[in-house]
Amino acid sequence: MAGPGRGARGVRRPRAVLLAGAVLSTLAACTSPDRAAPPPSPSASTSAPPATPSAEPADPPTSGEPDRGPVRIAVVGDIHFEGVLAGRLRDPGSALAPVRDVLSAADLTIANLETSLGSNGRPEPGKRFTFSAPPSALTALAAAGVDVVTMANNHALDFGRARLPSTFRAVRAAARARPPLDVVGIGRDAGEAFAPAVVEVRGTLVATIGASVADLDPTADPTGDWAATDTRPGIADAVDPARLLAQVRRTRRDADVVVVYLHWGVQGRRCPSVDQRALARSLVGAGADLVVGSHAHLLQGDGRLDGGYVAYGLGNYAWYSPGDDATSRTGVLLLTVRPRPDGPRPPYVVRAAWEPQRIGADGLPSTASAEDAKRFRTDRESLRACSGLEP
């Protein structure tokens, strides 16, 4: 169920046989054999993404390889189905219909699903906020044009590990549905939790890895015991980033584009923390092309870093309360990338454009007014400056 502006969607690669070489040997032993790849989605319209005044075009890199054309990747922040949003799941196919056109305009759209998913289980004792959604939440996201969601966050196990079997059933069903949806950042062991979702877009392999470092936030409930291990299910926890960095290096060997979506930072803080900035640099150094994230519930800076592109905070996106002027500001970050040529890393992102939006009383974002979009651009420049990123 795609909007009229939806571009040609990619072909899913099974996570058990993701990429050739090292990724295959590393993941085959720890990924479920029944995680099958859906067949290619049919192509739709080739219309361009919405033009925004915050676009920053740049000359594309040149190489001796055949030009496979650009790939448009859209990233958005936190989504859940609490409060006023819960009733929308009575009709999952239209639950996010107001934002379907903007979410489905890119070749690949990635979001953070900020909730426990499935049935059974009980709210975690002592946790102030516990979020829950039925499996139909994945149907709603796929119908709206989202291709990959991460569940590596501090709400994925709000109803305990007893819920995880139903979570994994829902994840498998979503991957086989039409349209399909891949879920990363959670798994039956650490290998599966850190495994990337790989989508082929017109010959370009885009790999997305999800991980959480929310435990570094002193304002957040501790979730370190939610980490998946070699023998226990859970989320991809990267407070110790060694496993995440190793996964990025392995994925880099075969993927054309590597995206890392992190749950990180400090809630309510506009500028990234020292830990965020250090991890971003390490991830780009390991081979990540795009490093994006959420958790602060505010927009944070985006820009270039050492040949990669970083968006520290994407804010809330579909959220039960708009909150104040800062927390209701949101949008879709549209990144245009080109396949990597041989040789030194080129300036890989050739265009970065925000579609400015505001979260309303219904919990959904809508297009910002002209005056609000102007303030958005000014604020973006300020946020980039305190993030140490380049335009």
Disulfide bonds with the S-S distance in Angstrom:
Cys271-Cys386 2.12
